[in-house]
Amino acid sequence: MPESAQKSMSKPSEYYIEANGLRFCVEERGYPEGPPIVLIMGLACQMTSWPESLLDRLAEQGYRIVRFDNRDIGLSDKLQSSIRVDTRLAFLFHKLGFKVQANYSLHDMAKDTSCIMTELGISNAHIVGISMGGMIAQLLAAHYPEQVKTLTAIMSSTNSARLPMPEFKLLLKLSQAGVKGHDEQSVVKRWMKFWKAIGSPDYPTSNEEIKALMEASYRRNYSAGGTLRQLQAILATGNLSRTIRKIKVPTLVIHGSRDPLLKPACGKAIQKQIPEARFKLVHGLGHDLPEVLIPKFVDLINYHAKESPS
C-alpha cells in the first residue's frame, strides 16, 4: 500500500457534481489520499457495470477509486437530440470515411472526464477505460496529458474504419436499442441476448447473473436515446490514430482473444499507434469482465500503475 494512503479505507460514496456544463453522478471508494484511479465505462453502460470485486480489490491496493456515469447514461445528465441521425446510415458513412454528424463526440466526453477530475481536485490519475471508455481514455491522454499518469485501455480500439467490423448481428442489436419496446421485460430480454453474444466463451457468465445485472441497470436508469447518441458519438469521432500518436504516458492495452465486438486487431492497432505501449492478450476473453478473471485484471492494472515513474 502506498505510504501516502490513509490508514483506513472509505466505503463507497455516491454524489453529484457539476462539470463541463453537465451534472454527473460520481462514486468513489478506497483511500482518499491514495493515488487516484479513474474508471471510464463503455457504450450504453452505467458506472455500475464495473464489477464490485474489481473496484474493491483495486481499492485494497491503496488507491482512491473513482467511477462515474458518462453523459447520457445512468444518473448523469441526459441530452436532448438537436440533430436527428440515422444510426445505420451513420455507420455506413463511417466505414466509407465520410464525416458523420452527431449531437456530440468522444472529444466532448474526454473533456467531461477532464473537468470531473478538476472538480474532484485530482491533478492527475491512472486512467482505465473499457471499450468506448478506452477510446475516451485515449483522447484524454492525448488532449490532457498532464492529467494522465498511466493509461490502460481494455477491449478498445482506434476506431479506424479499416479495422475488422463487429459481427453483423451485434451491430443490428445495437442499432435497435432505441427503437424497440422500452418496458423492463423487453429491454432486459434484448440486452441479455446482446450480453450473451459478446460474453467470454471460455469464462461464461450464468443467465441468472446477466439477468440480475440487466434488471438492476434498467431499474437504476434506462436511457435508450442516450445509448444511440453515444453510439453516434463514436461514429462521428472517427479514426483516433493520428491523435493518439502523441501520447507519451505509459500505456497498457488489454484485449480478449475471443472478442466479437472489437476484434483483437482493434487492440493491436492502439499498441501500434502509441509509442512503447504494451499489449496483453487474454485468451478466451470476449467483450466482458468475467468474475473469474477479476484477479488478473487487478494484477495487470496495479502492476502497470506501480511500475510507472512517480
N, C-alpha and C positions, 0 to 999 in steps of 0.2 A: 504494500500500500504506500503511495507517495507520502513523503513527510509533510507535505502541505495540506493533506486531507485532515479533516476534523476527526476526533476520536469516535464520534457516534454518527451512524448513518441515518439520514432522514427518510421517512416514509413517503410514498408517492403523494404529491400535492398538485392539484389541478386548479388553474386560474386563467384569467383572460388578460390580454394586453392589447394595446393599440400599436400597430407598426405598419409603415408604408401605406397609411390611409385605410387600413382594414383592421378588424377585430379578430384576433387569433386565440384559439384555445390551446393552452400550453400545459404540459405536465413535467415535473421534474422529481427526481429521487436521487439517493446516494449521498455523497459527501459534498456539502455546499462549497467548501474551499478546495475541493479536488479538481484536477484537470477536467474541463468540460468535454463531453461527447454529445454532439448534436446529431440527432437521427432524423432523416428526411424520408418520408414514406412515398410509395408509388401511386400510380394511377388508380383512381376510384377507391382508394383505401384510406380509412381513418387511421389516426395515430395508434388506435387500439389494435391494429393489425400487427404491431410489433409484439412478439411473444413476451409474456411477463417474465418467463425464465431467462430470456436473453437480457432483458433490462436489469433484472435482479443480479444476475451473475456478473454483468459488467459493473454494476454499482459496487458489488463486493470487492472489486479490484481497486477501489478507492476513487472512482470517478464521480463527477456530477453529471447525471444523465438527463438530457433534455429532449423531449419529443413534442410535436405539435401537429394539429390538423392543418394541412395545406389549405389555401384559399379554395372555396367552392366545395368543401367536403367536411364531414363531421360537424363540430360545433363552431368552427370558424365561419367568417362571413361568406355568404353566397353572393355571387354577382348576377346582375341582370344581363341577358344577351342583347347587346346593341347591334350585333351582326348575326344574321341567320346564316348558318353554314351547313351544307350537305356533307356529312362526315365521309360518306363513301366517295363522293367526288373529290373531297379534300385529300383523301388517301391516294387517289389516282394522280392528282396534281403533284403530291409529294414524291411519288415514285417516278414521275416524269421530270422532276426537277423544277417544276413551276412554283411560283410563290403562292402560298396558302394564306387566306385571311382567317383571322380568329379574334376572339374578344381579348385575348392576352397571350403571351408566350412564356416559355420556360425562363427567359431572361427576367421577366417580371417576377416569377416565382423565386428565382435566385435572389433578387432584391428583397423579396419578402423575408427570406431566411437571414440575409444580412441585417435587415432592420430589426428583426426579432432578437438576434444576438445583441445588437446595440442596446435595445430596450432592456435586456436582461443583464447588462453590464459585462457581457462576455467579449473580451477583446480578441481572442482567438480560441479555436477549439479543434478537436479531432472531429471531422465531418464524416458521417456514414450515411450513404444514400442507397436506396434499393429501387431497381427498375427505373421508372420516371424520376424517382428521388435521386437516383445515381446520376442522371443527366443534370438535374438541378444542382447537385453537389459539384459536378464538373464545372458548370458555369460559375458557381460561387467561387471556386478555386481560381478560375481564370479572371474573373472581374474584380474579386475582392481578396487577393492573395494574402493580405495582411491579417485576414480573419480566419485563415485556414492553416492549422498546424500540420495535420495529415489528412489525406483523402482516402476513403475506402468506398469503392463503387461495387455494389453487389448486383449480380444478374442485370447489368445495364448495357448501354450502347452509346455509340457516337451519333446515332440517329441518321446515319448516312443511307440514302435511298439505294445505294449499291449493295448493302448488306442483305443477307438472306431474309426473306419475308417470314413472318409468323405463319403458322399453319392457317389455312383459309377459314376453317371452322371457328378458330378463335377470333379472327377479325370480324366474322359475321356476328358472333355473340356480342362483341364489344360494340359494334355499330347499332345493335338493337337495344342497348342498355337504356336508352331514354325514350323508346317508342312503344314498348310493350306494357303489360299490366304492372301497376305500381303498388298493389296490395302486398302485404307481407308474404303471403303464401307464394304468390307468383314470383316476387323478387328473390326470395330465398331459394326457390326451386331453380330459377335461372342461374343464379350465382353459384349454387352448388355444382351444377353441371360444368360451369366455367372453371371453378377451382379444382374440380376433379380432373379436368382436361389438362391443366397446367401443372399439376402436382408431380412430386418426385416418384418415378416408377419404383425405385429401389427402397424408398422410405415413405410408403403410403400413409396418409392420414385417414383415420376412420371417418365414415359418413356422419357419425354422431358428432365428432369434433368439428367437422366442417359446418354442419348444420347449426351447431351451437354458436360458432363464430359469426355466421351469416345472420342469424336471428338477433344476436347481440348488436351487430353493426346496424341492422335495419332499425331496431328499437332506439338506439342512441341517436341516429340521424340517417335519413335517406335523401340523397340528392342526385336524381337521375340527370338533371340538367348540368350539374357540376361535373359529373363523370364525362359527359360529352364535351363540355368546354375544356376540360383538362386534356382529353384525347386530341381535340383540335389544336390545343396549345403545343402539343408535341409535334404535330404535323406542320404547324406554322413556323416553328423554330428552325426546322431543317437541320442540315448537317453541322455537327459541333466540331468537326475535325480541325478546321483552321483555327478556331477559337481556343481549343484546349491544348494546342501545341506549345503555348506559352506557360503552361502550368509547371511550376518548379517544386512544389511541395511533394514530400514522399507520398507515393500513390500505390495503393493495393487494389487490384481488380480480382474479385471473386466471382466465379461463374460455374453453373452446373452443366455437366456433360449431356444432360437429357432435357435441357430447357426447350420447350416447343414454341414459346412466345418470342424470346430473344435468344436466338441460337448462339452457341459458343463463339462463333466468329464475331459476334457483336462485342463481346468482352475483349477478345483479342485485338479488335480494332482500337479500343481505348488504349490498351497497352502500347500499341504501335505508335499512337499519336503523342502520348505523354512521355517525355524523356525519363528514362530509368524506372518507369512503372513496373511493378511486379504483377504477375498473373498466376492465380491459383485456380486450377480446375478441380471441382469437386465431383467425383464420379457418382453417377446415379441421381444427382440433384436435378430437379426440374425448376419451376419458377415459383418456389415457395420456401418456407423456413421450417422444415420438419423438426419436431421436438427432439428427436434422437440426434440431430446434427447441431443443436444449440451449443454444446460444449466446444465443438470445432470452430463455429463462428466466433464465439467469445475468445478462444485462444488466438485466432487469426487477427481479430481486431485489436486485442490487448497487446499482442506482440508487436504489431505494426505501430501502435501508438507509442509504446515504451522504447522502441528501438530508434525512434526519430530524434534528431538533435533537440536539446532543450531550448 
